[in-house]
Amino acid sequence: MKIFVTGATGLLGSNLVRELIKRGHELRVLTRPSSNLSTLEGLALEKVTGDLLDCNSLRKAAGDAEAIFHLAANTNIWPSRSEMVNLVNIEGTRNIICLAEELGIKRLIHVGTANSFGYGTKENPGNEDKEYMGLKYGIDYMDSKWRAQQLVINAVRDGLPALIVNPTFMVGAYDSAPNAGAMILAVHSQKLPGYSPGGRNFICVEDAAIGVANALDKGNIGESYIIGNENLSYKEVFRKIASVVGVEAPKRRIPKLGVLAFGMYGSLMYRITGRKPLVSYSMAKQSCEGFYYSSEKAIRELDLPQTKIEYGIQSSFDWLNANGYV
């Protein structure tokens, strides 16, 4: 099948295109002039320069695609309020919907985030039926991804053959930003002062890529699927990372008030100096919450694999080491 992919250079995108190529699909991927294309080197795909906010360039880039995987997003969480984040994530998604309708594609797979659903505890994790709880953080990235998801849901009601996949926190190779890799590097450096009281759901990015690729011919139109695996506190995941990379895990639990005070200080200093904080108040609030989710629906309907997170940690560390990040 001829497939158009946005966001192919990111962690999930770099793994997804490899999975789609393995399945014999013909790929065109959207790139920007400033894109880091290192994770796509040597792959059998066509790279086309375009702009998510320019409908004409999108039409040219997509060619005669029969399906679209829309992964591209602005993931910046600082500053917490950003016009560009909203433009890329909301208007960019609107443009992809229009493109899909014009092309008459067989299926649009929109990649959202698990945070667009309400989270829960380990005993009662969040799922696709729980309403969004992120507005209290005041972070445009989270809010814009949730609003973009609503655009897709509304388009399905008008006949668009689309479904939504919502990954949790992914760990694995080709993390050039790095994202999850930054957490692994922080534990490896042994410079972390401790761990916050929160946690989140983790998944090996190779598993996530398989689940997302399966959405091309599995799952139901109009449905959303949380793509995740293990619910781990930060204490637990730091221990797993430390065990894999061969260092001691942070031992000190930083109390919630201490985490929030540090975040408040970071946000205050930004107002005074204009320098990006290591941790903002909004980020600190998030780190004290348990973003725990269930992926039972995706396991059942998308055949989502569930590899132990240690595999993803090892893959990530090996890739980071081989590419000069360690």
Solvent accessible surface area in square Angstrom, and as a share of the most:
residue,aa,sasa,rsa
1,M,81,0.36
2,K,74,0.31
3,I,2,0.01
4,F,0,0.00
5,V,0,0.00
6,T,0,0.00
7,G,23,0.22
8,A,1,0.01
9,T,33,0.19
10,G,35,0.34
11,L,14,0.07
12,L,10,0.05
13,G,1,0.01
14,S,0,0.00
15,N,10,0.05
16,L,0,0.00
17,V,0,0.00
18,R,58,0.21
19,E,21,0.10
20,L,0,0.00
21,I,45,0.23
22,K,154,0.65
23,R,92,0.34
24,G,63,0.61
25,H,38,0.17
26,E,106,0.48
27,L,4,0.02
28,R,57,0.21
29,V,0,0.00
30,L,16,0.08
31,T,8,0.05
32,R,152,0.56
33,P,125,0.79
34,S,91,0.58
35,S,24,0.15
36,N,86,0.44
37,L,62,0.31
38,S,56,0.36
39,T,5,0.03
40,L,0,0.00
41,E,129,0.58
42,G,88,0.84
43,L,42,0.21
44,A,81,0.63
45,L,27,0.13
46,E,87,0.39
47,K,88,0.37
48,V,26,0.15
49,T,86,0.50
50,G,8,0.08
51,D,68,0.35
52,L,14,0.07
53,L,63,0.31
54,D,60,0.31
55,C,48,0.29
56,N,95,0.49
57,S,24,0.15
58,L,1,0.01
59,R,99,0.36
60,K,159,0.67
61,A,0,0.00
62,A,0,0.00
63,G,31,0.30
64,D,90,0.47
65,A,8,0.06
66,E,55,0.25
67,A,0,0.00
68,I,0,0.00
69,F,0,0.00
70,H,4,0.02
71,L,20,0.10
72,A,22,0.17
73,A,34,0.27
74,N,29,0.15
75,T,84,0.49
76,N,87,0.45
77,I,60,0.30
78,W,40,0.14
79,P,67,0.42
80,S,25,0.16
81,R,137,0.50
82,S,23,0.15
83,E,138,0.62
84,M,100,0.45
85,V,1,0.01
86,N,42,0.22
87,L,61,0.31
88,V,26,0.15
89,N,3,0.02
90,I,25,0.13
91,E,61,0.27
92,G,0,0.00
93,T,3,0.02
94,R,101,0.37
95,N,22,0.11
96,I,0,0.00
97,I,12,0.06
98,C,54,0.32
99,L,5,0.03
100,A,1,0.00
101,E,94,0.42
102,E,101,0.45
103,L,61,0.30
104,G,59,0.56
105,I,8,0.04
106,K,126,0.54
107,R,35,0.13
108,L,1,0.00
109,I,0,0.00
110,H,1,0.00
111,V,10,0.06
112,G,8,0.07
113,T,14,0.08
114,A,2,0.02
115,N,39,0.20
116,S,4,0.02
117,F,17,0.07
118,G,0,0.00
119,Y,24,0.09
120,G,15,0.15
121,T,74,0.43
122,K,80,0.34
123,E,156,0.70
124,N,95,0.49
125,P,31,0.19
126,G,0,0.00
127,N,50,0.26
128,E,29,0.13
129,D,129,0.67
130,K,63,0.27
131,E,151,0.68
132,Y,28,0.11
133,M,77,0.35
134,G,2,0.02
135,L,95,0.47
136,K,112,0.47
137,Y,5,0.02
138,G,18,0.17
139,I,1,0.00
140,D,13,0.07
141,Y,37,0.14
142,M,4,0.02
143,D,2,0.01
144,S,0,0.00
145,K,10,0.04
146,W,64,0.22
147,R,105,0.38
148,A,1,0.00
149,Q,4,0.02
150,Q,59,0.26
151,L,36,0.18
152,V,0,0.00
153,I,42,0.21
154,N,72,0.37
155,A,7,0.06
156,V,30,0.17
157,R,182,0.66
158,D,125,0.65
159,G,62,0.60
160,L,7,0.04
161,P,38,0.24
162,A,0,0.00
163,L,1,0.00
164,I,2,0.01
165,V,0,0.00
166,N,0,0.00
167,P,8,0.05
168,T,20,0.12
169,F,45,0.19
170,M,35,0.16
171,V,6,0.03
172,G,2,0.02
173,A,15,0.12
174,Y,57,0.22
175,D,2,0.01
176,S,26,0.17
177,A,74,0.58
178,P,35,0.22
179,N,84,0.43
180,A,2,0.02
181,G,0,0.00
182,A,48,0.37
183,M,37,0.17
184,I,2,0.01
185,L,36,0.18
186,A,31,0.24
187,V,1,0.01
188,H,57,0.26
189,S,51,0.33
190,Q,105,0.47
191,K,171,0.72
192,L,55,0.28
193,P,91,0.57
194,G,6,0.06
195,Y,17,0.07
196,S,18,0.11
197,P,35,0.22
198,G,2,0.02
199,G,0,0.00
200,R,70,0.26
201,N,2,0.01
202,F,1,0.00
203,I,0,0.00
204,C,2,0.01
205,V,1,0.00
206,E,71,0.32
207,D,7,0.04
208,A,0,0.00
209,A,2,0.01
210,I,52,0.26
211,G,0,0.00
212,V,0,0.00
213,A,1,0.00
214,N,12,0.06
215,A,0,0.00
216,L,19,0.09
217,D,111,0.58
218,K,74,0.31
219,G,19,0.19
220,N,85,0.44
221,I,72,0.37
222,G,30,0.29
223,E,64,0.29
224,S,12,0.08
225,Y,0,0.00
226,I,0,0.00
227,I,0,0.00
228,G,0,0.00
229,N,31,0.16
230,E,42,0.19
231,N,36,0.18
232,L,13,0.06
233,S,25,0.16
234,Y,14,0.05
235,K,74,0.32
236,E,66,0.30
237,V,2,0.01
238,F,18,0.08
239,R,140,0.51
240,K,49,0.21
241,I,3,0.01
242,A,3,0.03
243,S,91,0.58
244,V,34,0.20
245,V,20,0.12
246,G,66,0.64
247,V,38,0.22
248,E,116,0.52
249,A,22,0.17
250,P,24,0.15
251,K,155,0.65
252,R,150,0.55
253,R,134,0.49
254,I,34,0.17
255,P,69,0.43
256,K,112,0.47
257,L,144,0.72
258,G,30,0.29
259,V,15,0.09
260,L,27,0.14
261,A,60,0.47
262,F,104,0.43
263,G,0,0.00
264,M,109,0.49
265,Y,125,0.48
266,G,11,0.11
267,S,18,0.12
268,L,91,0.45
269,M,64,0.29
270,Y,75,0.28
271,R,196,0.71
272,I,118,0.60
273,T,68,0.39
274,G,51,0.49
275,R,187,0.68
276,K,151,0.64
277,P,12,0.08
278,L,150,0.75
279,V,39,0.22
280,S,2,0.01
281,Y,74,0.28
282,S,19,0.12
283,M,46,0.21
284,A,0,0.00
285,K,55,0.23
286,Q,29,0.13
287,S,27,0.18
288,C,18,0.11
289,E,47,0.21
290,G,19,0.18
291,F,13,0.06
292,Y,22,0.08
293,Y,5,0.02
294,S,23,0.15
295,S,8,0.05
296,E,120,0.54
297,K,35,0.15
298,A,0,0.00
299,I,69,0.35
300,R,160,0.58
301,E,49,0.22
302,L,0,0.00
303,D,80,0.41
304,L,5,0.03
305,P,40,0.25
306,Q,73,0.33
307,T,51,0.30
308,K,149,0.63
309,I,0,0.00
310,E,56,0.25
311,Y,107,0.41
312,G,1,0.01
313,I,1,0.01
314,Q,73,0.32
315,S,21,0.14
316,S,0,0.00
317,F,26,0.11
318,D,73,0.38
319,W,39,0.14
320,L,0,0.00
321,N,86,0.44
322,A,88,0.68
323,N,76,0.39
324,G,65,0.63
325,Y,80,0.30
326,V,77,0.44
